[in-house]
C-alpha cells in the first residue's frame, strides 16, 4: 500500500480544492465580464487568464494546510504519521502552526501560471472549437482532449515552483533547511543540476496531470450542464 500512502490526505484536499476552484472561476468570470463589459459573452484572453489565476489562488489559500499534510504523509515512514489528524497534531505541537504554511509562497506563485494557463487554454480551445465547427458545445471526448492540453501546458509552465514547494514542505523531515524560494532553487540547481533538479518527475506528471485535468474539466462541465437542465425542468413543472 506504500504507493497509495498519503492518498487519503490527497482526496480530503482535492474535493474542497476542486469545488472552490471551479465555483470561484465561475464567479470571477462573471465579475470580470461585468467589469470589462462582456456579460453573456466569452472573455478576451487576458481576463480569461486572470479569472483562472484568481480561482486557483483562492482554492490554494483555503486548502493549503491539507496540501502540506499530504506532502508529509507521502515522504515519511508509516510509523511517523498514522493518519491525517495525527500529522496536524504532531506538526502543530513539534514544529508550530506556522509550519503548516511552509512553502505557501512558491505554491501561490506556481498556482498563478498553472491555474491561469489551464483555464485560459481550456476556455480558448472551447471557443476556437465553437467558432470553427459551429457547435455551441464540444463533445465529451473533445472536452477531455482540451482539458488534457490545458493540464499539459499549465503543469509544464509551473513545474519548477512545484518542485520548490514540495522541497520546502518536506524540509523538516528530510534533514534540509530551505529558508526561501531563491535559496531552495539555488541549492537544488547546485546539487542536482537545472534540468534534473527543477524538472525532476516532469515526465511522470505529463502522464498523470493531463488525464486528471481533462477529467476534472469534463466532469465539471457535464455536471454543470446536467444541473442547468434539471433547474430548467423544475421551473417548467412549476
BAKE-544492 format. One record per residue: residue in one letter; residue number from 1; x, y, z of N, C-alpha, C, O in turn. Coordinates in Angstrom, 2 decimals. Layout:
r_k_n_X_n_Y_n_Z_ca_X_ca_Y_ca_Z_c_X_c_Y_c_Z_o_X_o_Y_o_Z
a_NUM_X_Y_Z_X_Y_Z_X_Y_Z_X_Y_Z .
...
//
This chain:
r_k_n_X_n_Y_n_Z_ca_X_ca_Y_ca_Z_c_X_c_Y_c_Z_o_X_o_Y_o_Z
x_1_0.82_-1.22_0.00_0.00_0.00_0.00_0.85_1.27_0.00_0.31_2.38_0.06 .
x_2_2.16_1.13_-0.07_3.04_2.30_0.00_2.78_3.28_-1.14_2.92_4.49_-0.96 .
x_3_2.40_2.75_-2.32_2.15_3.63_-3.47_0.93_4.52_-3.25_0.78_5.55_-3.91 .
x_4_0.07_4.12_-2.31_-1.13_4.92_-2.02_-0.99_5.72_-0.72_-1.95_6.33_-0.25 .
x_5_0.22_5.72_-0.14_0.42_6.45_1.11_0.19_7.94_0.88_0.75_8.53_-0.04 .
x_6_-0.63_8.53_1.73_-0.96_9.95_1.57_-2.16_10.18_0.67_-2.59_11.32_0.48 .
x_7_-2.72_9.07_0.11_-3.85_9.24_-0.81_-5.09_9.77_-0.10_-5.85_10.54_-0.68 .
x_8_-5.30_9.35_1.16_-6.47_9.84_1.89_-6.39_11.35_2.08_-7.39_12.06_1.94 .
x_9_-5.18_11.85_2.40_-4.99_13.29_2.54_-5.17_13.99_1.20_-5.70_15.10_1.14 .
x_10_-4.73_13.34_0.13_-4.92_13.91_-1.21_-6.40_14.06_-1.53_-6.83_15.10_-2.02 .
x_11_-7.18_13.01_-1.24_-8.62_13.06_-1.53_-9.32_14.10_-0.66_-10.21_14.81_-1.14 .
x_12_-8.92_14.18_0.61_-9.52_15.17_1.51_-9.25_16.58_1.00_-10.08_17.47_1.15 .
x_13_-8.07_16.79_0.39_-7.72_18.11_-0.14_-8.36_18.36_-1.51_-8.87_19.45_-1.77 .
x_14_-8.33_17.36_-2.39_-8.77_17.55_-3.77_-10.24_17.93_-3.85_-10.61_18.78_-4.67 .
x_15_-11.07_17.32_-3.03_-12.51_17.58_-3.11_-12.84_19.05_-2.83_-13.48_19.69_-3.66 .
x_16_-12.42_19.61_-1.67_-12.70_21.04_-1.46_-11.93_21.94_-2.43_-12.45_22.99_-2.84 .
x_17_-10.70_21.55_-2.80_-9.91_22.37_-3.72_-10.62_22.52_-5.06_-10.77_23.63_-5.57 .
x_18_-11.06_21.39_-5.62_-11.73_21.44_-6.92_-13.05_22.20_-6.83_-13.38_22.99_-7.71 .
x_19_-13.81_21.94_-5.76_-15.10_22.63_-5.60_-14.91_24.14_-5.51_-15.62_24.90_-6.16 .
x_20_-13.95_24.56_-4.69_-13.69_26.00_-4.53_-13.17_26.60_-5.83_-13.60_27.68_-6.23 .
x_21_-12.25_25.90_-6.49_-11.64_26.45_-7.70_-12.66_26.65_-8.82_-12.71_27.72_-9.43 .
x_22_-13.47_25.64_-9.09_-14.44_25.76_-10.19_-15.53_26.76_-9.86_-15.96_27.53_-10.72 .
x_23_-15.98_26.75_-8.61_-17.01_27.72_-8.19_-16.45_29.14_-8.28_-17.11_30.04_-8.78 .
x_24_-15.22_29.32_-7.77_-14.60_30.65_-7.81_-14.39_31.11_-9.24_-14.55_32.29_-9.55 .
x_25_-14.03_30.19_-10.12_-13.80_30.55_-11.53_-15.06_31.10_-12.17_-15.01_32.09_-12.91 .
x_26_-16.19_30.47_-11.90_-17.46_30.96_-12.45_-17.77_32.36_-11.92_-18.24_33.22_-12.66 .
x_27_-17.51_32.57_-10.63_-17.77_33.89_-10.03_-16.83_34.95_-10.60_-17.26_36.06_-10.92 .
x_28_-15.55_34.61_-10.71_-14.58_35.58_-11.25_-14.87_35.88_-12.72_-14.68_37.01_-13.17 .
x_29_-15.34_34.89_-13.47_-15.71_35.14_-14.87_-16.84_36.15_-14.96_-16.81_37.05_-15.80 .
x_30_-17.83_36.00_-14.08_-18.95_36.95_-14.08_-18.51_38.35_-13.67_-18.91_39.34_-14.27 .
x_31_-17.66_38.42_-12.63_-17.17_39.72_-12.16_-16.35_40.42_-13.23_-16.54_41.60_-13.49 .
x_32_-15.43_39.68_-13.85_-14.59_40.27_-14.89_-15.40_40.58_-16.14_-15.12_41.55_-16.84 .
x_33_-16.41_39.75_-16.42_-17.28_40.02_-17.56_-18.04_41.32_-17.37_-18.20_42.10_-18.31 .
x_34_-18.52_41.54_-16.14_-19.22_42.80_-15.84_-18.27_43.98_-15.91_-18.62_45.05_-16.42 .
x_35_-17.05_43.79_-15.39_-16.07_44.89_-15.36_-15.64_45.29_-16.77_-15.53_46.48_-17.08 .
x_36_-15.40_44.29_-17.63_-14.92_44.58_-18.99_-16.05_44.70_-20.01_-15.81_44.95_-21.19 .
x_37_-17.30_44.52_-19.55_-18.43_44.66_-20.46_-18.67_43.47_-21.36_-19.08_43.64_-22.51 .
x_38_-18.42_42.25_-20.85_-18.61_41.05_-21.66_-19.74_40.17_-21.12_-19.68_38.95_-21.25 .
x_39_-20.76_40.77_-20.52_-21.84_39.97_-19.94_-22.46_39.05_-20.99_-22.89_39.49_-22.05 .
x_40_-22.48_37.74_-20.65_-23.08_36.77_-21.56_-22.19_36.38_-22.72_-22.60_35.57_-23.55 .
x_41_-20.99_36.93_-22.81_-20.07_36.62_-23.90_-18.78_36.03_-23.33_-18.50_36.12_-22.13 .
x_42_-18.00_35.41_-24.23_-16.71_34.86_-23.81_-15.74_35.98_-23.49_-15.69_37.00_-24.19 .
x_43_-14.97_35.79_-22.44_-13.97_36.79_-22.07_-12.84_36.83_-23.09_-12.57_35.84_-23.77 .
x_44_-12.19_37.97_-23.19_-11.00_38.09_-24.03_-9.83_37.39_-23.31_-9.94_37.06_-22.13 .
x_45_-8.70_37.15_-24.01_-7.62_36.34_-23.43_-7.12_36.78_-22.06_-6.99_35.94_-21.16 .
x_46_-6.83_38.06_-21.85_-6.25_38.48_-20.58_-7.21_38.25_-19.40_-6.79_37.65_-18.41 .
x_47_-8.47_38.70_-19.46_-9.40_38.40_-18.37_-9.61_36.90_-18.17_-9.86_36.45_-17.05 .
x_48_-9.50_36.13_-19.25_-9.63_34.68_-19.16_-8.51_34.09_-18.29_-8.75_33.22_-17.45 .
x_49_-7.30_34.59_-18.50_-6.15_34.15_-17.71_-6.29_34.59_-16.25_-6.02_33.82_-15.33 .
x_50_-6.71_35.83_-16.05_-6.86_36.38_-14.69_-7.90_35.59_-13.90_-7.70_35.29_-12.73 .
x_51_-9.03_35.26_-14.54_-10.09_34.50_-13.86_-9.56_33.15_-13.37_-9.85_32.74_-12.25 .
x_52_-8.79_32.47_-14.22_-8.22_31.19_-13.82_-7.21_31.32_-12.70_-7.21_30.52_-11.76 .
x_53_-6.35_32.34_-12.79_-5.34_32.56_-11.75_-5.98_32.86_-10.41_-5.56_32.32_-9.38 .
x_54_-6.99_33.71_-10.41_-7.67_34.07_-9.16_-8.39_32.86_-8.57_-8.40_32.68_-7.35 .
x_55_-8.99_32.04_-9.43_-9.69_30.84_-8.94_-8.71_29.87_-8.28_-8.98_29.36_-7.19 .
x_56_-7.58_29.62_-8.94_-6.58_28.72_-8.39_-5.98_29.25_-7.09_-5.77_28.49_-6.15 .
x_57_-5.71_30.56_-7.05_-5.15_31.18_-5.85_-6.12_31.08_-4.68_-5.71_30.78_-3.56 .
x_58_-7.40_31.31_-4.94_-8.42_31.22_-3.89_-8.47_29.81_-3.30_-8.50_29.63_-2.09 .
x_59_-8.50_28.81_-4.19_-8.57_27.42_-3.73_-7.31_27.02_-2.96_-7.40_26.34_-1.94 .
x_60_-6.14_27.43_-3.46_-4.88_27.07_-2.80_-4.78_27.69_-1.41_-4.33_27.04_-0.47 .
x_61_-5.19_28.94_-1.29_-5.12_29.62_0.01_-6.00_28.94_1.05_-5.61_28.83_2.21 .
x_62_-7.17_28.48_0.64_-8.13_27.91_1.59_-7.84_26.45_1.94_-8.34_25.96_2.95 .
x_63_-7.06_25.77_1.13_-6.82_24.34_1.38_-5.34_24.01_1.60_-4.97_22.83_1.65 .
x_64_-4.49_25.02_1.74_-3.04_24.76_1.78_-2.60_23.81_2.90_-1.79_22.92_2.63 .
x_65_-3.09_23.96_4.15_-2.64_23.02_5.19_-2.85_21.55_4.82_-2.05_20.70_5.19 .
x_66_-3.92_21.26_4.10_-4.17_19.88_3.66_-3.12_19.43_2.66_-2.75_18.25_2.63 .
x_67_-2.63_20.36_1.84_-1.57_20.03_0.89_-0.27_19.73_1.62_0.47_18.82_1.24 .
x_68_0.00_20.49_2.66_1.19_20.26_3.49_1.13_18.87_4.13_2.12_18.14_4.13 .
x_69_-0.03_18.52_4.66_-0.22_17.21_5.29_-0.02_16.09_4.27_0.63_15.09_4.56 .
x_70_-0.57_16.27_3.08_-0.43_15.27_2.02_1.04_15.04_1.67_1.48_13.90_1.51 .
x_71_1.79_16.13_1.55_3.21_16.03_1.20_3.99_15.29_2.29_4.84_14.46_1.98 .
x_72_3.70_15.59_3.55_4.40_14.92_4.66_4.10_13.42_4.67_5.01_12.61_4.83 .
x_73_2.84_13.05_4.49_2.47_11.64_4.54_3.09_10.85_3.39_3.36_9.66_3.52 .
x_74_3.32_11.53_2.26_3.86_10.84_1.08_5.34_10.49_1.21_5.80_9.55_0.57 .
x_75_6.10_11.24_2.04_7.55_11.04_2.09_8.06_10.49_3.42_9.27_10.30_3.59 .
x_76_7.17_10.23_4.37_7.61_9.76_5.69_7.19_8.31_5.92_6.22_7.85_5.32 .
x_77_7.91_7.58_6.79_7.52_6.21_7.13_6.14_6.18_7.79_5.73_7.16_8.42 .
x_78_5.46_5.07_7.65_4.11_4.94_8.21_4.11_5.12_9.72_3.14_5.61_10.29 .
x_79_5.22_4.72_10.37_5.29_4.81_11.83_5.28_6.26_12.33_4.90_6.52_13.46 .
x_80_5.70_7.18_11.48_5.82_8.58_11.91_4.46_9.25_12.01_4.18_9.96_12.98 .
x_81_3.62_9.04_11.00_2.28_9.64_11.00_1.26_8.54_10.69_1.34_7.91_9.64 .
x_82_0.32_8.32_11.60_-0.64_7.23_11.41_-1.84_7.64_10.57_-2.42_6.82_9.86 .
x_83_-2.23_8.91_10.64_-3.37_9.39_9.86_-3.29_10.92_9.72_-2.37_11.55_10.21 .
x_84_-4.27_11.49_9.03_-4.26_12.92_8.74_-4.27_13.75_10.02_-3.50_14.71_10.16 .
x_85_-5.14_13.38_10.95_-5.25_14.14_12.20_-3.94_14.10_12.97_-3.51_15.11_13.55 .
x_86_-3.30_12.93_12.97_-2.02_12.78_13.66_-0.95_13.71_13.08_-0.14_14.27_13.81 .
x_87_-0.96_13.88_11.74_0.00_14.79_11.09_-0.21_16.21_11.59_0.74_16.89_11.96 .
x_88_-1.46_16.65_11.59_-1.79_18.00_12.07_-1.31_18.20_13.51_-0.69_19.22_13.84 .
x_89_-1.60_17.22_14.36_-1.26_17.34_15.79_0.25_17.41_15.98_0.74_18.26_16.72 .
x_90_0.99_16.50_15.32_2.44_16.45_15.51_3.14_17.69_14.97_4.03_18.25_15.61 .
x_91_2.72_18.13_13.78_3.34_19.33_13.20_3.08_20.54_14.08_3.98_21.33_14.35 .
x_92_1.82_20.69_14.52_1.46_21.84_15.35_2.21_21.83_16.68_2.67_22.87_17.15 .
x_93_2.34_20.64_17.27_2.97_20.53_18.59_4.50_20.64_18.51_5.11_21.31_19.34 .
x_94_5.11_19.99_17.52_6.57_19.90_17.46_7.22_21.01_16.63_8.36_21.40_16.91 .
x_95_6.52_21.50_15.62_7.13_22.48_14.72_6.41_23.83_14.69_6.92_24.80_14.13 .
x_96_5.23_23.88_15.29_4.47_25.13_15.32_3.46_25.23_14.18_3.64_24.63_13.12 .
x_97_2.41_25.99_14.42_1.34_26.13_13.42_1.85_26.75_12.12_1.32_26.46_11.05 .
x_98_2.87_27.61_12.21_3.40_28.26_11.01_3.93_27.25_10.00_3.95_27.51_8.80 .
x_99_4.36_26.09_10.49_4.90_25.06_9.61_3.86_24.55_8.62_4.19_24.13_7.52 .
x_100_2.59_24.60_9.02_1.51_24.16_8.13_1.43_25.02_6.88_0.81_24.63_5.89 .
x_101_2.07_26.19_6.91_2.07_27.08_5.75_3.47_27.23_5.16_3.72_28.16_4.39 .
x_102_4.39_26.32_5.50_5.72_26.36_4.90_5.60_25.98_3.41_4.97_24.98_3.07 .
x_103_6.21_26.77_2.56_6.10_26.54_1.12_4.90_27.22_0.50_4.60_27.01_-0.68 .
x_104_4.20_28.04_1.29_2.97_28.69_0.80_3.27_29.66_-0.35_2.53_29.70_-1.33 .
x_105_4.35_30.44_-0.23_4.66_31.43_-1.26_4.95_30.80_-2.62_4.36_31.22_-3.61 .
x_106_5.84_29.77_-2.71_6.03_29.15_-4.02_4.78_28.47_-4.55_4.59_28.36_-5.76 .
x_107_3.93_28.01_-3.64_2.67_27.41_-4.08_1.81_28.43_-4.80_1.31_28.16_-5.89 .
x_108_1.64_29.60_-4.19_0.82_30.65_-4.81_1.46_31.14_-6.11_0.76_31.34_-7.11 .
x_109_2.78_31.32_-6.10_3.47_31.77_-7.31_3.36_30.73_-8.43_3.33_31.08_-9.61 .
x_110_3.29_29.45_-8.05_3.13_28.39_-9.04_1.69_28.25_-9.51_1.44_27.93_-10.68 .
x_111_0.75_28.49_-8.60_-0.67_28.35_-8.95_-1.11_29.42_-9.95_-1.95_29.15_-10.81 .
x_112_-0.54_30.61_-9.85_-0.94_31.71_-10.75_-0.76_31.32_-12.22_-1.71_31.42_-12.99 .
x_113_0.45_30.88_-12.65_0.57_30.45_-14.06_-0.14_29.13_-14.33_-0.69_28.93_-15.42 .
x_114_-0.13_28.20_-13.35_-0.75_26.89_-13.58_-2.25_27.01_-13.82_-2.76_26.58_-14.85 .
x_115_-2.95_27.60_-12.85_-4.41_27.72_-12.98_-4.76_28.70_-14.10_-5.71_28.47_-14.85 .
x_116_-4.01_29.79_-14.20_-4.29_30.78_-15.24_-4.19_30.18_-16.62_-5.09_30.34_-17.44 .
x_117_-3.08_29.48_-16.89_-2.89_28.87_-18.21_-3.83_27.70_-18.45_-4.29_27.50_-19.58 .
x_118_-4.13_26.93_-17.40_-5.04_25.79_-17.56_-6.43_26.25_-17.97_-6.98_25.78_-18.97 .
x_119_-7.01_27.17_-17.20_-8.34_27.67_-17.54_-8.32_28.45_-18.85_-9.24_28.33_-19.66 .
x_120_-7.27_29.25_-19.06_-7.15_30.02_-20.30_-7.13_29.09_-21.52_-7.85_29.31_-22.49 .
x_121_-6.31_28.04_-21.45_-6.19_27.10_-22.58_-7.50_26.37_-22.82_-7.94_26.24_-23.97 .
x_122_-8.12_25.89_-21.75_-9.37_25.14_-21.90_-10.48_26.01_-22.49_-11.17_25.60_-23.42 .
x_123_-10.65_27.21_-21.94_-11.70_28.11_-22.44_-11.41_28.55_-23.87_-12.33_28.68_-24.68 .
x_124_-10.14_28.78_-24.18_-9.76_29.21_-25.53_-10.02_28.11_-26.55_-10.55_28.37_-27.63 .
x_125_-9.66_26.87_-26.21_-9.89_25.75_-27.13_-11.39_25.52_-27.35_-11.81_25.21_-28.46 .
x_126_-12.18_25.68_-26.31_-13.64_25.55_-26.48_-14.19_26.64_-27.40_-15.05_26.37_-28.23 .
x_127_-13.68_27.86_-27.25_-14.14_28.98_-28.09_-13.72_28.77_-29.54_-14.52_28.98_-30.45 .
x_128_-12.47_28.34_-29.76_-11.99_28.08_-31.12_-12.80_26.96_-31.77_-13.12_27.01_-32.96 .
x_129_-13.12_25.94_-30.98_-13.93_24.82_-31.48_-15.31_25.31_-31.91_-15.81_24.93_-32.97 .
x_130_-15.93_26.15_-31.08_-17.26_26.68_-31.40_-17.20_27.56_-32.65_-18.10_27.51_-33.49 .
x_131_-16.15_28.38_-32.77_-16.03_29.28_-33.92_-15.83_28.52_-35.23_-16.36_28.91_-36.26 .
x_132_-15.07_27.42_-35.18_-14.74_26.70_-36.41_-15.74_25.60_-36.76_-15.92_25.28_-37.94 .
x_133_-16.39_25.02_-35.76_-17.32_23.92_-36.03_-18.77_24.37_-36.09_-19.61_23.69_-36.68 .
x_134_-19.06_25.51_-35.47_-20.44_25.98_-35.42_-21.24_25.34_-34.30_-22.41_25.67_-34.11 .
x_135_-20.62_24.42_-33.55_-21.30_23.77_-32.42_-21.09_24.60_-31.16_-19.97_25.04_-30.88 .
x_136_-22.15_24.80_-30.40_-22.03_25.56_-29.16_-21.26_24.80_-28.09_-20.52_25.40_-27.30 .
x_137_-21.43_23.48_-28.06_-20.80_22.67_-27.02_-19.96_21.55_-27.65_-20.44_20.86_-28.54 .
x_138_-18.71_21.36_-27.20_-17.91_20.23_-27.67_-18.41_18.93_-27.07_-19.12_18.93_-26.06 .
x_139_-18.06_17.82_-27.69_-18.45_16.50_-27.18_-17.58_16.15_-25.97_-16.53_16.77_-25.77 .
x_140_-18.00_15.17_-25.16_-17.17_14.77_-24.01_-15.73_14.40_-24.37_-14.81_14.83_-23.67 .
x_141_-15.49_13.60_-25.44_-14.09_13.31_-25.80_-13.30_14.58_-26.15_-12.12_14.69_-25.83 .
x_142_-13.96_15.52_-26.82_-13.29_16.78_-27.15_-12.97_17.58_-25.88_-11.91_18.19_-25.78 .
x_143_-13.88_17.56_-24.94_-13.62_18.24_-23.66_-12.42_17.61_-22.95_-11.57_18.31_-22.40 .
x_144_-12.37_16.28_-22.97_-11.23_15.58_-22.35_-9.92_15.99_-23.01_-8.92_16.22_-22.33 .
x_145_-9.92_16.07_-24.34_-8.72_16.47_-25.07_-8.32_17.90_-24.75_-7.14_18.18_-24.52 .
x_146_-9.29_18.80_-24.73_-9.00_20.21_-24.41_-8.45_20.33_-22.98_-7.52_21.09_-22.72 .
x_147_-9.06_19.58_-22.06_-8.60_19.62_-20.67_-7.20_19.05_-20.51_-6.40_19.56_-19.73 .
x_148_-6.90_17.98_-21.27_-5.56_17.39_-21.22_-4.51_18.38_-21.73_-3.44_18.50_-21.14 .
x_149_-4.82_19.07_-22.81_-3.91_20.10_-23.34_-3.70_21.21_-22.31_-2.59_21.69_-22.12 .
x_150_-4.78_21.60_-21.65_-4.70_22.64_-20.63_-3.81_22.21_-19.47_-2.98_22.99_-19.00 .
x_151_-3.98_20.97_-19.02_-3.16_20.46_-17.93_-1.69_20.35_-18.30_-0.82_20.65_-17.49 .
x_152_-1.42_19.92_-19.53_-0.04_19.79_-20.00_0.67_21.13_-20.02_1.81_21.24_-19.55 .
x_153_0.02_22.14_-20.55_0.62_23.48_-20.64_0.78_24.09_-19.25_1.84_24.63_-18.93 .
x_154_-0.26_24.01_-18.43_-0.21_24.59_-17.09_0.87_23.97_-16.23_1.61_24.68_-15.55 .
x_155_0.96_22.64_-16.25_1.96_21.96_-15.41_3.38_22.23_-15.88_4.28_22.42_-15.06 .
x_156_3.59_22.25_-17.19_4.93_22.49_-17.71_5.43_23.87_-17.33_6.61_24.05_-17.02 .
x_157_4.54_24.86_-17.33_4.93_26.24_-17.03_5.25_26.44_-15.55_6.11_27.26_-15.21 .
x_158_4.57_25.71_-14.68_4.71_25.97_-13.24_5.51_24.90_-12.50_5.65_24.98_-11.28 .
x_159_6.03_23.90_-13.21_6.64_22.75_-12.54_7.82_23.08_-11.62_7.88_22.54_-10.52 .
x_160_8.77_23.94_-12.03_9.89_24.24_-11.12_9.43_24.77_-9.76_10.01_24.41_-8.73 .
x_161_8.41_25.61_-9.75_7.90_26.12_-8.48_7.21_25.02_-7.68_7.18_25.06_-6.45 .
x_162_6.65_24.03_-8.38_6.03_22.90_-7.68_7.10_22.06_-6.98_6.88_21.57_-5.88 .
x_163_8.25_21.90_-7.63_9.37_21.18_-7.01_9.85_21.92_-5.76_10.08_21.31_-4.72 .
x_164_9.98_23.24_-5.87_10.41_24.06_-4.73_9.40_23.94_-3.59_9.79_23.83_-2.43 .
x_165_8.12_23.97_-3.92_7.06_23.85_-2.90_7.20_22.53_-2.13_7.15_22.52_-0.90 .
x_166_7.36_21.43_-2.87_7.46_20.12_-2.22_8.70_20.03_-1.33_8.65_19.46_-0.25 .
x_167_9.81_20.59_-1.81_11.04_20.55_-1.02_10.87_21.33_0.29_11.31_20.88_1.34 .
x_168_10.24_22.50_0.21_10.05_23.32_1.41_9.07_22.67_2.37_9.22_22.77_3.59 .
x_169_8.05_22.00_1.83_7.06_21.34_2.69_7.66_20.18_3.47_7.31_19.95_4.63 .
x_170_8.58_19.45_2.84_9.13_18.24_3.47_10.51_18.47_4.08_11.16_17.51_4.51 .
x_171_10.95_19.72_4.13_12.30_20.02_4.63_12.51_19.53_6.06_13.58_19.03_6.39 .
x_172_11.50_19.67_6.90_11.64_19.33_8.31_11.90_17.86_8.57_12.52_17.51_9.58 .
x_173_11.44_16.99_7.68_11.61_15.55_7.91_12.70_14.94_7.05_13.06_13.78_7.24 .
x_174_13.24_15.69_6.10_14.28_15.16_5.22_15.66_15.72_5.52_16.61_15.46_4.78 .
x_175_15.77_16.50_6.60_17.07_16.97_7.03_17.61_18.18_6.31_18.81_18.47_6.42 .
x_176_16.78_18.90_5.57_17.21_20.11_4.88_16.57_21.32_5.55_15.55_21.21_6.24 .
x_177_17.18_22.47_5.34_16.59_23.73_5.81_16.51_24.69_4.64_17.51_25.29_4.25 .
x_178_15.33_24.83_4.10_15.10_25.75_2.98_14.39_26.97_3.53_13.23_26.89_3.95 .
x_179_15.07_28.11_3.52_14.51_29.31_4.15_13.75_30.20_3.19_12.91_31.00_3.61 .
x_180_14.03_30.09_1.88_13.36_30.96_0.91_13.30_30.27_-0.44_13.97_29.25_-0.66 .
x_181_12.50_30.82_-1.34_12.36_30.24_-2.68_13.68_30.25_-3.43_14.09_29.24_-3.99 .
x_182_14.35_31.41_-3.44_15.59_31.55_-4.20_16.69_30.63_-3.67_17.40_29.99_-4.45 .
x_183_16.82_30.56_-2.33_17.84_29.69_-1.75_17.54_28.23_-2.03_18.46_27.44_-2.25 .
x_184_16.26_27.86_-2.02_15.88_26.48_-2.34_16.23_26.15_-3.78_16.79_25.09_-4.05 .
x_185_15.90_27.06_-4.70_16.24_26.85_-6.11_17.75_26.74_-6.31_18.22_25.86_-7.03 .
x_186_18.49_27.63_-5.66_19.95_27.62_-5.80_20.54_26.30_-5.32_21.42_25.74_-5.97 .
x_187_20.05_25.81_-4.18_20.58_24.55_-3.64_20.23_23.38_-4.54_21.07_22.50_-4.76 .
x_188_19.01_23.35_-5.06_18.59_22.27_-5.95_19.45_22.26_-7.21_19.95_21.22_-7.62 .
x_189_19.64_23.44_-7.82_20.43_23.54_-9.05_21.89_23.18_-8.78_22.51_22.50_-9.60 .
x_190_22.44_23.63_-7.65_23.84_23.36_-7.32_24.08_21.87_-7.08_25.09_21.32_-7.52 .
x_191_23.15_21.21_-6.38_23.36_19.81_-6.01_22.89_18.83_-7.08_23.46_17.74_-7.21 .
x_192_21.85_19.20_-7.85_21.26_18.23_-8.78_21.25_18.68_-10.23_20.98_17.89_-11.13 .
x_193_21.55_19.96_-10.47_21.52_20.47_-11.84_20.18_21.12_-12.15_19.19_20.88_-11.47 .
x_194_20.16_21.94_-13.20_18.95_22.68_-13.55_17.82_21.77_-13.99_16.73_21.81_-13.43 .
x_195_18.08_20.95_-15.00_17.02_20.10_-15.56_16.69_18.95_-14.62_15.51_18.71_-14.33 .
x_196_17.70_18.24_-14.14_17.46_17.09_-13.27_16.89_17.49_-11.92_16.20_16.70_-11.28 .
x_197_17.18_18.71_-11.50_16.68_19.16_-10.20_15.30_19.77_-10.27_14.37_19.29_-9.63 .
x_198_15.16_20.85_-11.04_13.90_21.60_-11.07_12.83_20.95_-11.94_11.66_21.31_-11.85 .
x_199_13.24_19.99_-12.78_12.24_19.32_-13.63_12.16_17.82_-13.36_11.66_17.06_-14.18 .
x_200_12.67_17.42_-12.19_12.62_16.00_-11.82_11.16_15.55_-11.66_10.39_16.16_-10.93 .
x_201_10.80_14.48_-12.35_9.44_13.95_-12.25_8.46_14.56_-13.23_7.28_14.21_-13.22 .
x_202_8.93_15.49_-14.08_8.01_16.15_-15.01_7.40_15.17_-16.00_6.22_15.27_-16.33 .
x_203_8.21_14.22_-16.49_7.70_13.25_-17.46_6.56_12.43_-16.88_5.59_12.13_-17.57 .
x_204_6.67_12.06_-15.59_5.58_11.33_-14.94_4.35_12.21_-14.81_3.22_11.73_-14.96 .
x_205_4.55_13.48_-14.53_3.43_14.41_-14.44_2.76_14.62_-15.78_1.56_14.89_-15.84 .
x_206_3.51_14.50_-16.86_2.92_14.60_-18.20_1.97_13.44_-18.48_1.04_13.57_-19.28 .
x_207_2.19_12.32_-17.81_1.29_11.17_-17.96_0.05_11.37_-17.08_-1.08_11.21_-17.54 .
x_208_0.29_11.71_-15.82_-0.81_11.80_-14.84_-1.60_13.10_-14.96_-2.84_13.08_-14.97 .
x_209_-0.89_14.22_-15.05_-1.53_15.54_-14.98_-2.60_15.80_-16.03_-3.73_16.13_-15.68 .
x_210_-2.26_15.66_-17.33_-3.27_15.93_-18.36_-4.52_15.08_-18.23_-5.63_15.55_-18.48 .
x_211_-4.35_13.81_-17.83_-5.51_12.93_-17.65_-6.40_13.46_-16.53_-7.61_13.56_-16.68 .
x_212_-5.77_13.79_-15.39_-6.53_14.28_-14.23_-7.23_15.60_-14.54_-8.39_15.78_-14.19 .
x_213_-6.51_16.52_-15.19_-7.10_17.82_-15.50_-8.21_17.67_-16.53_-9.26_18.32_-16.42 .
x_214_-7.99_16.82_-17.54_-9.02_16.59_-18.55_-10.30_16.04_-17.94_-11.40_16.49_-18.29 .
x_215_-10.16_15.08_-17.04_-11.33_14.51_-16.36_-12.01_15.56_-15.49_-13.24_15.63_-15.44 .
x_216_-11.22_16.39_-14.80_-11.79_17.43_-13.92_-12.63_18.42_-14.70_-13.77_18.70_-14.35 .
x_217_-12.06_18.96_-15.78_-12.78_19.94_-16.59_-14.04_19.32_-17.20_-15.11_19.94_-17.20 .
x_218_-13.91_18.11_-17.73_-15.05_17.45_-18.37_-16.15_17.16_-17.36_-17.32_17.40_-17.63 .
x_219_-15.78_16.64_-16.21_-16.76_16.33_-15.16_-17.49_17.59_-14.72_-18.71_17.58_-14.57 .
x_220_-16.74_18.67_-14.51_-17.38_19.92_-14.09_-18.35_20.42_-15.15_-19.49_20.77_-14.84 .
x_221_-17.90_20.46_-16.41_-18.76_20.97_-17.48_-20.04_20.16_-17.63_-21.14_20.71_-17.71 .
x_222_-19.90_18.83_-17.65_-21.07_17.97_-17.85_-22.01_18.03_-16.64_-23.23_17.98_-16.80 .
x_223_-21.44_18.12_-15.45_-22.27_18.26_-14.24_-23.02_19.58_-14.26_-24.20_19.64_-13.91 .
x_224_-22.34_20.64_-14.68_-22.97_21.96_-14.77_-24.12_21.95_-15.78_-25.19_22.51_-15.52 .
x_225_-23.90_21.31_-16.93_-24.95_21.21_-17.95_-26.15_20.43_-17.41_-27.29_20.82_-17.61 .
x_226_-25.87_19.31_-16.72_-26.94_18.49_-16.15_-27.74_19.27_-15.11_-28.97_19.21_-15.12 .
x_227_-27.07_19.99_-14.23_-27.75_20.76_-13.19_-28.61_21.87_-13.80_-29.70_22.16_-13.30 .
x_228_-28.12_22.48_-14.87_-28.91_23.53_-15.53_-30.16_22.95_-16.17_-31.23_23.56_-16.14 .
x_229_-30.03_21.75_-16.76_-31.20_21.09_-17.35_-32.22_20.75_-16.27_-33.42_20.93_-16.46 .
x_230_-31.73_20.24_-15.14_-32.63_19.91_-14.04_-33.31_21.16_-13.50_-34.50_21.13_-13.15 .
x_231_-32.57_22.24_-13.43_-33.12_23.51_-12.95_-34.22_24.01_-13.88_-35.27_24.46_-13.43 .
x_232_-33.97_23.93_-15.20_-34.96_24.38_-16.18_-36.21_23.49_-16.16_-37.33_23.98_-16.27 .
x_233_-35.99_22.17_-16.01_-37.14_21.26_-15.98_-37.98_21.47_-14.73_-39.21_21.36_-14.77 .
x_234_-37.32_21.78_-13.61_-38.04_22.06_-12.36_-38.87_23.33_-12.49_-40.01_23.39_-12.03 .
x_235_-38.29_24.35_-13.13_-39.03_25.60_-13.34_-40.21_25.39_-14.28_-41.27_26.00_-14.11 .
x_236_-40.00_24.50_-15.29_-41.08_24.23_-16.24_-42.26_23.54_-15.59_-43.41_23.79_-15.95 .
x_237_-41.98_22.65_-14.63_-43.05_21.93_-13.94_-43.88_22.86_-13.06_-45.06_22.62_-12.84 .
x_238_-43.24_23.92_-12.58_-43.97_24.87_-11.74_-44.92_25.71_-12.59_-45.62_26.58_-12.07 .
//
